[in-house]
Amino acid sequence: MDIFNRLAPFIQDYIYQEKWDELRGIQIAACEVIFDSDDNLLLSSGTASGKTEAAFLPVLTELYNNPSKSVGVMYVSPLKALINDQFKRLEQLLIDSNIPVVKWHGDASQARKEDLTKNPEGLLQITPESLESLVTNKRGACLKMFSDLRFIIIDEVHHFMRDARGIQLLCVLERLQKLTGIIPRRIGLSATLGNLETAASWLNTGTDRNCAAPVTDEGKKRVRLHVERFVNYADKRDLEERDGSGNVIKVSESGDIGSREHFEYLFKATLDKKTIIFTNSREETEFILANLREIAIKNKAPDVYRVHHGNVSALLRETTEDEMKADDERIVTGATVTLELGIDIGSLDQAVQVGAPLNVSSFAQRLGRCGRRGQVPQLLFTIVESIQINTSDILGPINWELLRTIAIIEIYTKEHWIEPIYPHYHAYNLLYHQTMSHLKGNGEMSPAALAQAILTLGCFSHISKDDYRMLLEHMINIDHLERTERGGVIIGREGEKIINSHKFLTVFLTPEYLLVKDENRTIGTVDKVYPIGVRFALAGQAWETVDVNEKSKVIFVKHVPGISLVDWDIDFDVELHTVLVQRIKDVLKSDDTYPYLSERCSPRLEEIRYIARNSGILENFVTQLSNKKYAIFPWVGTRQLLTLHYTLLDRGIKSKLPWMTCVFLEVVYTGTAESLNDLIYEILNSDVILYDLPLPEKVQVRGKYNEFIPDELLKKQFVEDYLDFEGLKNALL
């Protein structure tokens, strides 16, 4: 019997109604695994390739043919918006199935949740935080709700693997398994995975199952790419035009002419086209969309400009998503990572990336957002650079952003390579969180029983009993835990404040945000108090503060015309992989031309290549920049470069990464380039003990709850999870 005929009747009817020509390869492969094995399943393929249906069609068929005595399928998503989006699609699919679907998050119907608790059945959609709350606070209800749970579908696996929430999710799933005695099959969905084996191992954590990861031939896909460049002049002398005799004949008004040209270009390129404009920061998103709106006003064009990021209110984001789904709307939306994930926004005419993508994974996600429903993906890159011709730094004229853009395009489109995701073996902040959560749900426990419960969770398999003992003793010393007369431990006075906070369930860092309101309408949030009379940007509009209630953390505003600025203290981090950095080097060494580069970009690339080749950075580790300043180019990734930084510091040589995505170290050194070069080789051929390196006393490992972790453990986490001396040696020797 073919796969179609094995599907439930209501699913067959749905396929006919939707006029599908056939099941896709990934859907057939998924059905075969679900129907004919007991394996977990990892589905990795491009956006809009049918992954979601590939998971749900066989799973819902199994549930239809053999109804469960409790919730039968749990769908876990990193975003409430993604749950809401999938809920609408599933409701339509399940109309004739008698299988209910319930969404469970902070904004969902309380009545539906209570009904499900009393009569658990069907399909539950939930976030990791809500699931943690259930397992911690409603253990009795969990026993009933999940006593016959068959499948757990985890969406956006790559997102969870990179994030602390992924560790939280795996821990909570294992705790649920221990509570119910049931080990459901897991199905992971992702559009961007660099290493299927690593992802399969992550998905399997705590299940003792095999994981099938079928690879289907999606065929070669056409992609339209174009890179355009604009120039701001940083030196007034660069704005001067001279005649043949050297006389100044014209001086431009200002050095931001490139930015103004960039905004005009974006306005024309997105006119009457449904577009997402991706940037790498919320500030940039706000500023670009505000400028586009101003240009539209001057040109008497309609206001189709929207902003979508985590600080814009949920209502405004959902309104934007609905507008983008409408076929007749030509909305232009500025976004950061919030629209990288799989929220259905319909067919796009194009996507725009302002500046270089942060990494290959981000590029793959953003490319996947365009070209849906049979369209050829079209991605436009725009790069604005500031040029200072009179700089004394020989490397100053090199535009690393342009080089990174080319390297990312080449490595993904030609090799389909994506960064592998590094495991988090020593996430002590999550160890703290799960300890507190477990004690909150179970009450007093002996240290031995607590260690048995926590250290047997798969995510903590690399953490020793000695490390855990050190953490528990520290938690007792700071009054987060308390010893009882019976020798057990309970949550202490200071710990009660933590677990009773409404923010306890979240394991990611969030600043103290203030709500921004226009009368009773919520616009979004900011992380600074803007005093009365001060103007700032949010949701693509300019606002002026009319009142501030600091106790309630609310800023009341009124809408004002024009363009304003806003800034947030935290955006997101980036790490370059050695493979990508070496591809940047290949671009510099090559004579290849790239058809997607504009007439402005191609000559600029040749200029950069000329500078790089003549500077010696392609052949030498060490390049002299000035009298005592050198650049070290090992052409390795960020964590290997950081490792070299500390090994040099161990020899008394200070170095720094000049900027976040830098590919070299800048060193102040009184000796010669040759002696510095010899010293580096000596380091590489020595037995470096990472724990003996001169790391800062307070190692900066970002993570919520790290202030409650002993410094010794944070140092261990940094050394074990963020430094890579072997990787440095392997790349260079």
C-alpha positions, 0 to 999 in steps of 0.5 A: 500500500502506498503512503497516501493510502496509509494516511487517515481519511480526514488527511486524505480529504485535506490533501484533495481539498488543498489540491496537492499534486503529490506528497513530497519526498520528505513527507514520504520518508517521514511517514515510512519512519513513523509507520514502520519503526520506533525511532525518533525522527529528525527532519531537516530541509529548506523553509517551505519544503513541507517539514511541518506536514511531514511530521503531523500527517503520520503522527495524526494518522497514528493518533486517529487510528489508535486514540490515546488515553491522554494528550497524544502529541505535544508540539513544542515551539520557541515562540508563542507566535509560531504556536498561534500560527500553527494552531490556525493551520492545525485547526483547519486540518483537524476539522473532521478528525475528532482530534482537538488541538489546544495551545498552552502559553501565557496568552492562551485561553485559560478555559481551554487549558482547564478543560484539557487538564480535566479531559486530556486528549489530542494535541497540545502546543506549548513553549518550554517555559509553560511545560516547565511550569506544568512539570514543576507546579502541577505534577499530579495534573501532568500524570493524567495529562501525559500518561499516554503521550506518544509523540513530541514534535520539537520545532526549530531544533537549530534554535533550541540547540544554540540556546539555553532554552534547549537545555531547559527543554531537554531537562524538562522532557526527561523529568516528565519521562521520569514522572510518567514512566513514558518515553515518547518518540521525538520528532525534530524539525529544522531548516538549517542544520550543519551537522545531522549527527550532532542534531540527532544526538541532541534530539535523542538525549535521555530517550535511548532510541535511535534517530532516523534522519532521512535525506531527500533530494530537494534538487538544485534551486535557483537563487537571485542574489545581488550585492549593492554598495554605498559610501559615506566619506569619513574625512572632509578632504575626501569630499573635495573635487579638484581640477587638473591643477589641484584646485578645489572646485566642489565640496559636498555638504556632508559625509553621510551621502551614502546613507541617504543614497542607501535609503533612496535605493531601498525605497525604490527597490521595495516599492510595491513589493512585499519585502522583509528588510533584515538588519543585525540590530533593532536600532538599525531596523527602527532607523531604516524603516523610519527613513523609508517612511519619511521618503514615502511621505515626501513622494506621497506614497502609501505608508506600508512600512512596519517593524517586527522585533522582540521589543514591539508589542505582540499585538502590533507584531501579529497585525504585521504578520496578518498583513504580510499573509494577505496576498493583496498587501505590499508590506515592507517589514523591517526585522531582526531574528524574529522573522527568521523562524518559521512563522507563515508570512505568505509569499514574499517578492524578496528579502533584503539584508542590510549589512553582512549576515552574521553567519551562514546559518542566519543567511540560510534562514533569511534566504529561506523566508523568500521564494515560497510557494514556487517563487525563485528566492530573491535576496538583495544585500546592501552594504554602507561603508565609511571610507577614510582614504587618508587613514594610516592603517594599511588594513583600514581600507579593507571592507571585511563586511563585504568579504564576509558577505561574499564568503557566506554566499559562496560557501552556502550556495555552492557547498550548502555548508552551515556552521555546526552547533557547539554543545553546552556541556557545562551550563552551570546556570541551567544546573542551578535552575533545574535544581531550584525547579526540582526542589520547588516541585518535590520539596525537601530532598537529600543531597544524594537523591537530588544529585541522582535526579539532576545529574542523570539528566542527559544535558548534565552528563559531563558535570561531575559530582564534585562540581555539583557538590561545590554548586550546592554548597555555594547555594547554601552559603548564599541562602538559596538552599537551606539544610534541614535537621534531617540532613536534607536540603530545601529552598532557602530564604533568598532562593524563595525570592527567585522561584516566586518571581514571575521570571523564574521560568525563563532561562534567557537574559532579559533586561528590565524593560519599561512598557511604552504606551500611547494612551491605552495602546501598548507600542512595545518596550524599551530598556531605558527611561526616556525623560519627559520631552525626549523623543525616541523611536519604536515600532517604526514611529517617533514618540515623545515622552509625556509622562513616566511612571517608574514604579509601574515601569511605564512610559506614556508617549504621544506620536510625533512626526520625524525620525528619532533614534533608540538603542538597546543594551543587548542585541545578540552575539555572533561567532565566526567559524574557522571554515567561514574565516578560511573562506574569507581568505580564499576570496582574497586569494582568488581571482574569481568574479562573482556575478551577484556583485554590482558595478560598485562592488566588483572594483571595490573587491579588486581594490581590497584584494590588492591591499591584502596581497601587498600587505602580506596578511595572506602569507604571514602570521604577523603583519606590522601595522605601525611602530609597535603595533602588529596584526596576527592573522591565523585565519581561524574562528572566534573561539580559536582566536580567543584562545590565541589571545589568552596564550599570548597574554600568558607570555606577557603580550597583550592583544585584542579583537578590534571588533566583534566579527574580527578575523585577526588579533591586534597586538602591541609588541616591542620586538620584531615581526619575526620574533613574534611569529616564532613565539606563536609557533613555540606556543602552538608546539607546546603543551598549553594547560588552559586552566593555567592561562591568565583568565580574568578573575570574573570570567564573562560567561553570559547567562541568566543565574550566573551571579549565583554560580561559583567563580571556579565553575564559571571559569571551568565552563569558559575553558571547557566550552569556549576555548579551543586550543586543539582546534587552533593547532589543527588549523595552523600546524 
